[in-house]
Amino acid sequence: MFEGFRRADLAEKLVTRIKEKAKKHYKFMEVCGTHTVTMFRYGIRKVLAPNIELLSGPGCPVCVTDQRDIDWVIEFASRNQELVFTFGDMMRVPGSKQTLFSARENGGMVKIAYSPLDAVEFADKNRDETVLFFAVGFETTSPGIAASVKEAKKRGLKNLFVYSAMKLIPPALKVLADDPELALDGLILPGHVSTIIGSKSYEFLARDYKIPCVITGFEPIDVLMAIEALIDQIDKGEPSVEIQYSRVVRPDGNPKAIETLFEVFEPKDSVWRGLGTIEKSGLGLMDEYKEFDAQSKFHLKLPEPKPHKNCICGEVLKAKKKPEDCKLFARACTPDNPVGACMVSVEGTCLAHYRYGRERS
Amino acid sequence: MGIPAKIVEIEPDGMMATVDISGNRRRISIMLLPEAKVGDWVLLHTGFAIQFVDEQTANEQIKLLEELGQKDV
Protein backbone atom coordinates (compact mmCIF):
# COMPACT_ATOMS: atom_id res chain seq x y z
CA MET A 1 0.00 0.00 0.00
CA PHE A 2 1.17 3.55 -0.71
CA GLU A 3 4.21 2.58 -2.80
CA GLY A 4 3.48 5.76 -4.77
CA PHE A 5 4.90 7.79 -1.90
CA ARG A 6 8.32 6.24 -2.52
CA ARG A 7 8.43 6.70 -6.30
CA ALA A 8 11.81 7.99 -7.43
CA ASP A 9 10.39 9.77 -10.52
CA LEU A 10 7.97 11.77 -8.37
CA ALA A 11 10.72 12.55 -5.86
CA GLU A 12 12.96 13.88 -8.65
CA LYS A 13 10.20 16.12 -9.95
CA LEU A 14 9.49 17.47 -6.48
CA VAL A 15 13.17 18.13 -5.78
CA THR A 16 13.48 20.05 -9.08
CA ARG A 17 10.40 22.12 -8.25
CA ILE A 18 11.61 22.84 -4.71
CA LYS A 19 15.05 23.92 -5.94
CA GLU A 20 13.45 26.27 -8.47
CA LYS A 21 11.27 27.81 -5.79
CA ALA A 22 13.84 28.00 -2.98
CA LYS A 23 15.59 31.22 -3.92
CA LYS A 24 16.74 32.04 -0.41
CA HIS A 25 17.63 30.22 2.79
CA TYR A 26 14.83 28.55 4.72
CA LYS A 27 15.02 27.02 8.17
CA PHE A 28 12.41 24.34 8.76
CA MET A 29 12.02 22.12 11.79
CA GLU A 30 10.50 18.66 12.00
CA VAL A 31 9.03 17.71 15.34
CA CYS A 32 8.90 13.97 14.93
CA GLY A 33 11.81 11.57 15.11
CA THR A 34 10.37 9.44 12.31
CA HIS A 35 10.57 12.45 9.97
CA THR A 36 14.22 12.88 10.97
CA VAL A 37 14.87 9.28 9.92
CA THR A 38 13.02 9.67 6.56
CA MET A 39 15.00 12.82 5.75
CA PHE A 40 18.31 11.06 6.39
CA ARG A 41 17.46 7.67 4.92
CA TYR A 42 16.37 9.11 1.58
CA GLY A 43 19.05 11.79 1.45
CA ILE A 44 16.51 14.63 1.52
CA ARG A 45 18.67 16.85 3.76
CA LYS A 46 21.65 16.52 1.49
CA VAL A 47 19.85 17.02 -1.82
CA LEU A 48 18.08 20.18 -0.64
CA ALA A 49 21.07 21.79 1.10
CA PRO A 50 22.20 24.52 1.43
CA ASN A 51 19.07 26.59 0.77
CA ILE A 52 16.84 24.36 2.82
CA GLU A 53 18.07 23.70 6.31
CA LEU A 54 16.22 20.98 8.18
CA LEU A 55 16.41 21.00 11.97
CA SER A 56 15.23 18.23 14.27
CA GLY A 57 13.11 19.23 17.25
CA PRO A 58 11.99 17.51 20.46
CA GLY A 59 9.88 14.90 18.68
CA CYS A 60 11.15 11.70 20.23
CA PRO A 61 9.17 10.74 23.35
CA VAL A 62 11.94 8.57 24.77
CA CYS A 63 14.50 11.36 24.28
CA VAL A 64 12.49 14.09 26.01
CA THR A 65 11.70 11.96 29.07
CA ASP A 66 13.28 13.57 32.11
CA GLN A 67 16.09 11.68 33.80
CA ARG A 68 14.24 11.94 37.13
CA ASP A 69 11.38 9.87 35.68
CA ILE A 70 13.76 7.24 34.33
CA ASP A 71 15.62 7.08 37.66
CA TRP A 72 12.33 6.64 39.54
CA VAL A 73 11.25 3.66 37.46
CA ILE A 74 14.70 2.04 37.54
CA GLU A 75 14.75 2.43 41.32
CA PHE A 76 11.28 0.92 41.56
CA ALA A 77 12.28 -2.05 39.41
CA SER A 78 15.51 -2.63 41.32
CA ARG A 79 14.43 -1.95 44.89
CA ASN A 80 11.00 -3.48 45.14
CA GLN A 81 11.58 -6.46 42.89
CA GLU A 82 8.23 -5.65 41.38
CA LEU A 83 7.21 -5.88 37.80
CA VAL A 84 7.64 -2.97 35.41
CA PHE A 85 6.14 -2.96 31.90
CA THR A 86 7.43 -0.46 29.39
CA PHE A 87 7.85 0.09 25.66
CA GLY A 88 11.03 -1.44 24.23
CA ASP A 89 12.67 1.88 23.42
CA MET A 90 12.89 2.82 27.11
CA MET A 91 14.98 -0.20 28.05
CA ARG A 92 18.38 1.17 27.11
CA VAL A 93 17.93 4.83 28.06
CA PRO A 94 20.60 5.63 30.62
CA GLY A 95 19.44 6.73 34.04
CA SER A 96 21.85 8.27 36.56
CA LYS A 97 23.28 4.89 37.52
CA GLN A 98 21.94 2.28 35.13
CA THR A 99 19.31 1.47 32.50
CA LEU A 100 16.12 -0.59 32.82
CA PHE A 101 17.95 -3.22 30.81
CA SER A 102 20.82 -3.42 33.29
CA ALA A 103 18.32 -3.29 36.18
CA ARG A 104 16.78 -6.43 34.66
CA GLU A 105 20.17 -8.07 34.33
CA ASN A 106 20.70 -7.32 38.01
CA GLY A 107 17.51 -9.10 38.98
CA GLY A 108 14.91 -6.37 38.43
CA MET A 109 11.66 -7.48 36.81
CA VAL A 110 11.20 -5.50 33.62
CA LYS A 111 9.03 -6.61 30.71
CA ILE A 112 8.60 -5.03 27.30
CA ALA A 113 5.01 -4.22 26.39
CA TYR A 114 3.86 -4.15 22.81
CA SER A 115 0.61 -2.56 23.99
CA PRO A 116 -0.41 -1.07 27.36
CA LEU A 117 -3.17 -3.68 27.32
CA ASP A 118 -0.42 -6.30 27.86
CA ALA A 119 0.10 -4.85 31.34
CA VAL A 120 -3.65 -4.95 32.01
CA GLU A 121 -3.90 -8.60 30.90
CA PHE A 122 -0.89 -9.57 33.01
CA ALA A 123 -2.17 -7.74 36.10
CA ASP A 124 -5.57 -9.36 35.66
CA LYS A 125 -4.08 -12.87 35.49
CA ASN A 126 -1.66 -12.25 38.38
CA ARG A 127 -3.71 -10.31 40.89
CA ASP A 128 -1.28 -10.92 43.77
CA GLU A 129 1.55 -9.22 41.86
CA THR A 130 2.10 -5.48 41.72
CA VAL A 131 2.47 -4.26 38.14
CA LEU A 132 3.77 -0.85 37.12
CA PHE A 133 3.32 0.54 33.62
CA PHE A 134 5.90 3.18 32.70
CA ALA A 135 3.85 5.38 30.38
CA VAL A 136 5.89 7.35 27.89
CA GLY A 137 4.63 8.89 24.68
CA PHE A 138 2.84 11.74 22.94
CA GLU A 139 -0.80 12.00 21.88
CA THR A 140 -0.41 9.07 19.47
CA THR A 141 0.15 6.77 22.43
CA SER A 142 -1.64 8.34 25.39
CA PRO A 143 -5.26 7.59 24.32
CA GLY A 144 -4.42 3.85 24.22
CA ILE A 145 -2.93 4.14 27.69
CA ALA A 146 -6.08 5.97 28.86
CA ALA A 147 -8.25 3.23 27.34
CA SER A 148 -6.11 0.63 29.15
CA VAL A 149 -6.57 2.40 32.50
CA LYS A 150 -10.34 2.48 31.88
CA GLU A 151 -10.22 -1.24 31.13
CA ALA A 152 -8.27 -1.86 34.37
CA LYS A 153 -10.94 0.02 36.34
CA LYS A 154 -13.70 -1.91 34.62
CA ARG A 155 -12.02 -5.16 35.62
CA GLY A 156 -11.57 -3.88 39.19
CA LEU A 157 -7.78 -4.26 39.17
CA LYS A 158 -6.09 -3.08 42.36
CA ASN A 159 -2.56 -4.20 41.44
CA LEU A 160 -1.85 -2.08 38.35
CA PHE A 161 -0.21 1.35 38.61
CA VAL A 162 0.80 3.88 35.99
CA TYR A 163 3.86 6.10 36.14
CA SER A 164 3.03 8.85 33.69
CA ALA A 165 5.80 10.65 31.85
CA MET A 166 3.51 11.25 28.87
CA LYS A 167 3.68 14.58 27.09
CA LEU A 168 1.59 16.87 24.90
CA ILE A 169 3.04 18.29 21.69
CA PRO A 170 1.31 21.71 21.25
CA PRO A 171 2.71 23.25 24.49
CA ALA A 172 6.26 22.27 23.41
CA LEU A 173 5.68 23.83 19.98
CA LYS A 174 4.67 27.06 21.71
CA VAL A 175 8.01 27.07 23.56
CA LEU A 176 9.86 26.63 20.25
CA ALA A 177 7.77 29.34 18.57
CA ASP A 178 8.55 31.70 21.47
CA ASP A 179 12.31 31.16 21.08
CA PRO A 180 13.75 34.15 19.18
CA GLU A 181 17.05 32.34 18.58
CA LEU A 182 15.37 29.58 16.56
CA ALA A 183 13.49 31.94 14.20
CA LEU A 184 11.86 29.09 12.29
CA ASP A 185 10.52 29.67 8.77
CA GLY A 186 8.23 26.67 8.97
CA LEU A 187 7.23 23.57 10.90
CA ILE A 188 6.87 20.04 9.58
CA LEU A 189 4.29 18.74 12.03
CA PRO A 190 4.06 15.15 13.29
CA GLY A 191 1.80 12.88 11.26
CA HIS A 192 0.72 10.36 13.83
CA VAL A 193 0.21 12.72 16.78
CA SER A 194 -2.04 14.64 14.38
CA THR A 195 -4.21 11.60 13.60
CA ILE A 196 -5.40 12.07 17.19
CA ILE A 197 -5.34 15.84 17.78
CA GLY A 198 -6.11 16.98 14.20
CA SER A 199 -4.95 20.20 12.57
CA LYS A 200 -7.03 22.52 14.74
CA SER A 201 -4.73 22.07 17.73
CA TYR A 202 -1.92 23.85 15.87
CA GLU A 203 -3.86 26.82 14.52
CA PHE A 204 -2.29 29.18 17.09
CA LEU A 205 1.09 28.70 15.38
CA ALA A 206 -0.09 30.14 12.07
CA ARG A 207 -2.46 32.69 13.60
CA ASP A 208 -0.40 34.08 16.51
CA TYR A 209 3.16 33.33 15.42
CA LYS A 210 2.71 33.49 11.61
CA ILE A 211 4.64 30.23 11.25
CA PRO A 212 3.73 28.14 8.17
CA CYS A 213 2.88 24.57 9.19
CA VAL A 214 2.33 21.33 7.28
CA ILE A 215 1.20 18.05 8.88
CA THR A 216 3.27 15.47 7.08
CA GLY A 217 3.46 11.72 6.44
CA PHE A 218 6.57 9.59 6.71
CA GLU A 219 7.43 8.58 3.16
CA PRO A 220 9.94 10.60 1.12
CA ILE A 221 7.23 12.01 -1.20
CA ASP A 222 5.28 13.15 1.88
CA VAL A 223 8.24 15.09 3.24
CA LEU A 224 9.10 16.65 -0.13
CA MET A 225 5.46 17.71 -0.66
CA ALA A 226 5.50 19.30 2.80
CA ILE A 227 8.66 21.27 2.08
CA GLU A 228 7.21 22.57 -1.18
CA ALA A 229 3.97 23.50 0.58
CA LEU A 230 5.90 25.43 3.26
CA ILE A 231 7.75 27.45 0.60
CA ASP A 232 4.43 28.14 -1.17
CA GLN A 233 2.92 29.39 2.09
CA ILE A 234 5.90 31.70 2.64
CA ASP A 235 5.76 33.03 -0.94
CA LYS A 236 2.05 33.76 -0.62
CA GLY A 237 2.56 35.35 2.79
CA GLU A 238 -0.33 33.30 4.15
CA PRO A 239 0.78 31.02 6.99
CA SER A 240 -1.68 28.23 7.71
CA VAL A 241 -1.83 24.68 9.02
CA GLU A 242 -2.03 22.43 5.96
CA ILE A 243 -2.66 18.70 6.02
CA GLN A 244 -0.37 16.93 3.57
CA TYR A 245 -0.89 13.57 5.32
CA SER A 246 -4.54 13.58 4.28
CA ARG A 247 -4.84 9.79 4.08
CA VAL A 248 -4.96 9.60 7.90
CA VAL A 249 -5.20 13.12 9.34
CA ARG A 250 -8.53 14.98 9.61
CA PRO A 251 -8.99 18.54 10.95
CA ASP A 252 -10.75 17.24 14.09
CA GLY A 253 -8.40 14.30 14.61
CA ASN A 254 -9.98 11.35 16.42
CA PRO A 255 -12.62 12.83 18.77
CA LYS A 256 -13.26 9.47 20.51
CA ALA A 257 -9.54 9.12 21.32
CA ILE A 258 -9.34 12.69 22.65
CA GLU A 259 -12.46 12.13 24.77
CA THR A 260 -11.01 8.90 26.20
CA LEU A 261 -7.67 10.58 26.93
CA PHE A 262 -9.17 13.47 28.90
CA GLU A 263 -11.64 11.24 30.71
CA VAL A 264 -8.67 9.57 32.43
CA PHE A 265 -5.83 12.12 32.35
CA GLU A 266 -5.57 15.88 32.77
CA PRO A 267 -2.83 18.26 31.68
CA LYS A 268 -0.17 18.95 34.31
CA ASP A 269 3.21 20.67 34.27
CA SER A 270 5.95 18.40 33.00
CA VAL A 271 9.73 18.45 32.75
CA TRP A 272 11.22 17.85 29.28
CA ARG A 273 14.85 16.95 28.77
CA GLY A 274 16.38 20.01 27.17
CA LEU A 275 13.31 22.22 27.35
CA GLY A 276 12.79 22.21 31.13
CA THR A 277 9.37 22.53 32.76
CA ILE A 278 6.57 23.34 30.35
CA GLU A 279 3.25 24.36 31.78
CA LYS A 280 0.40 21.87 31.23
CA SER A 281 2.50 19.79 28.84
CA GLY A 282 2.25 16.49 30.72
CA LEU A 283 -0.58 14.17 31.71
CA GLY A 284 -1.57 13.20 35.24
CA LEU A 285 -4.40 10.88 36.29
CA MET A 286 -7.74 12.52 37.06
CA ASP A 287 -9.13 12.16 40.59
CA GLU A 288 -11.52 9.39 39.45
CA TYR A 289 -8.50 7.33 38.38
CA LYS A 290 -6.02 8.40 41.10
CA GLU A 291 -6.01 4.83 42.52
CA PHE A 292 -3.82 3.87 39.53
CA ASP A 293 -1.24 6.62 40.14
CA ALA A 294 2.15 5.06 40.94
CA GLN A 295 3.62 8.23 42.46
CA SER A 296 0.73 8.64 44.91
CA LYS A 297 1.01 5.00 45.94
CA PHE A 298 4.77 4.53 46.17
CA HIS A 299 7.02 7.13 47.72
CA LEU A 300 10.58 6.66 46.59
CA LYS A 301 13.33 8.91 47.84
CA LEU A 302 15.85 9.47 45.11
CA PRO A 303 19.09 11.43 44.93
CA GLU A 304 19.25 14.31 42.46
CA PRO A 305 19.67 12.94 38.94
CA LYS A 306 23.19 12.93 37.60
CA PRO A 307 23.22 13.65 33.90
CA HIS A 308 26.47 12.84 32.07
CA LYS A 309 28.42 16.07 32.16
CA ASN A 310 29.48 16.02 28.51
CA CYS A 311 26.17 14.83 27.03
CA ILE A 312 24.44 17.59 25.04
CA CYS A 313 21.15 15.75 24.34
CA GLY A 314 19.27 18.69 25.82
CA GLU A 315 20.80 21.15 23.36
CA VAL A 316 20.29 18.72 20.47
CA LEU A 317 16.59 18.42 21.36
CA LYS A 318 16.25 22.20 21.17
CA ALA A 319 18.11 22.18 17.81
CA LYS A 320 20.67 24.54 19.35
CA LYS A 321 23.47 22.06 18.68
CA LYS A 322 24.07 19.19 16.30
CA PRO A 323 25.06 15.70 17.42
CA GLU A 324 28.43 16.29 15.73
CA ASP A 325 29.06 19.18 18.15
CA CYS A 326 29.11 16.68 21.03
CA LYS A 327 32.46 15.44 22.33
CA LEU A 328 30.95 12.02 22.98
CA PHE A 329 29.22 11.53 19.60
CA ALA A 330 30.50 8.45 17.72
CA ARG A 331 33.29 8.12 20.28
CA ALA A 332 32.15 7.40 23.84
CA CYS A 333 28.48 7.48 22.72
CA THR A 334 27.46 4.95 20.05
CA PRO A 335 24.33 2.87 19.38
CA ASP A 336 25.97 -0.11 21.12
CA ASN A 337 26.97 1.94 24.11
CA PRO A 338 24.72 4.99 24.28
CA VAL A 339 25.42 7.73 26.82
CA GLY A 340 22.44 9.93 25.97
CA ALA A 341 18.80 9.18 25.19
CA CYS A 342 19.08 10.66 21.68
CA MET A 343 21.48 7.83 20.72
CA VAL A 344 19.14 5.13 22.05
CA SER A 345 15.78 5.63 20.41
CA VAL A 346 15.11 4.77 16.76
CA GLU A 347 13.61 8.25 16.65
CA GLY A 348 16.62 9.90 18.29
CA THR A 349 18.45 12.63 16.39
CA CYS A 350 21.90 11.37 17.40
CA LEU A 351 21.14 7.84 16.23
CA ALA A 352 19.84 9.16 12.87
CA HIS A 353 23.01 11.23 12.41
CA TYR A 354 25.16 8.25 13.40
CA ARG A 355 23.45 5.82 11.03
CA TYR A 356 22.76 7.96 8.00
CA GLY A 357 24.89 11.04 7.88
CA ARG A 358 27.90 11.92 9.93
CA GLU A 359 27.94 15.63 9.21
CA ARG A 360 30.90 17.66 10.31
CA SER A 361 29.98 21.11 11.43
CA MET B 1 5.24 4.41 14.92
CA GLY B 2 1.96 3.55 13.26
CA ILE B 3 1.32 0.94 10.60
CA PRO B 4 -1.64 0.40 8.26
CA ALA B 5 -3.65 -2.74 8.93
CA LYS B 6 -6.85 -4.19 7.44
CA ILE B 7 -9.68 -5.30 9.72
CA VAL B 8 -10.70 -8.88 8.97
CA GLU B 9 -12.89 -9.68 11.96
CA ILE B 10 -14.60 -7.84 14.80
CA GLU B 11 -15.34 -9.66 18.06
CA PRO B 12 -18.93 -9.72 19.38
CA ASP B 13 -18.13 -7.20 22.17
CA GLY B 14 -17.19 -4.63 19.48
CA MET B 15 -14.01 -3.74 21.39
CA MET B 16 -11.45 -6.11 19.87
CA ALA B 17 -10.71 -6.98 16.27
CA THR B 18 -8.36 -9.09 14.19
CA VAL B 19 -6.28 -7.29 11.59
CA ASP B 20 -4.10 -8.37 8.71
CA ILE B 21 -0.70 -6.73 8.46
CA SER B 22 1.08 -7.85 5.29
CA GLY B 23 -0.19 -11.39 5.76
CA ASN B 24 0.20 -11.56 9.57
CA ARG B 25 -2.83 -11.66 11.84
CA ARG B 26 -2.93 -9.69 15.06
CA ARG B 27 -5.59 -9.06 17.70
CA ILE B 28 -6.04 -5.35 18.38
CA SER B 29 -8.36 -2.99 20.25
CA ILE B 30 -10.85 -0.80 18.40
CA MET B 31 -11.92 1.00 21.58
CA LEU B 32 -10.60 4.27 20.14
CA LEU B 33 -12.21 3.72 16.73
CA PRO B 34 -15.53 2.03 17.56
CA GLU B 35 -17.08 2.65 14.13
CA ALA B 36 -14.42 0.51 12.40
CA LYS B 37 -15.88 -2.22 10.16
CA VAL B 38 -14.55 -5.39 8.54
CA GLY B 39 -12.64 -4.39 5.40
CA ASP B 40 -11.56 -0.96 6.71
CA TRP B 41 -7.93 0.06 6.62
CA VAL B 42 -6.83 1.50 9.96
CA LEU B 43 -3.65 2.94 11.43
CA LEU B 44 -2.37 0.68 14.19
CA HIS B 45 -0.30 1.98 17.12
CA THR B 46 0.62 0.10 20.33
CA GLY B 47 -2.21 -2.38 19.86
CA PHE B 48 -4.92 0.19 19.11
CA ALA B 49 -6.58 1.27 15.88
CA ILE B 50 -6.23 5.06 16.12
CA GLN B 51 -7.51 6.32 12.77
CA PHE B 52 -8.95 5.28 9.41
CA VAL B 53 -6.58 5.12 6.45
CA ASP B 54 -8.16 6.51 3.29
CA GLU B 55 -6.72 4.73 0.28
CA GLN B 56 -8.66 6.83 -2.22
CA THR B 57 -7.24 10.10 -0.89
CA ALA B 58 -3.74 8.64 -1.15
CA ASN B 59 -4.28 7.55 -4.77
CA GLU B 60 -5.70 10.94 -5.71
CA GLN B 61 -2.69 12.69 -4.18
CA ILE B 62 -0.28 10.59 -6.25
CA LYS B 63 -2.33 11.13 -9.43
CA LEU B 64 -2.24 14.87 -8.88
CA LEU B 65 1.53 14.76 -8.47
CA GLU B 66 1.88 12.79 -11.71
CA GLU B 67 -0.21 15.36 -13.59
CA LEU B 68 1.60 18.35 -12.10
CA GLY B 69 4.87 16.72 -13.08
CA GLN B 70 3.73 16.29 -16.69
CA LYS B 71 2.76 19.93 -17.01
CA ASP B 72 6.08 21.11 -15.65
CA VAL B 73 8.37 18.90 -17.67
Interface residues (C-beta under 8 A of the other chain):
Chain A: M1 F2 G4 F5 R7 D9 L10 K13 L14 T16 R17 T34 F87 Y114 S115 P116 L117 D118 G137 T140 T141 P143 G144 A147 E151 H192 T195 I196 I221 M225 S246 R247 V248 V249 R250 N254 K256 A257 T260
Chain B: M1 G2 P4 I28 S29 M31 L32 L33 P34 W41 L43 H45 T46 G47 F48 I50 Q51 F52 V53 D54 E55 T57 A58 N59 Q61 I62 L65 E66 L68 G69 D72 V73
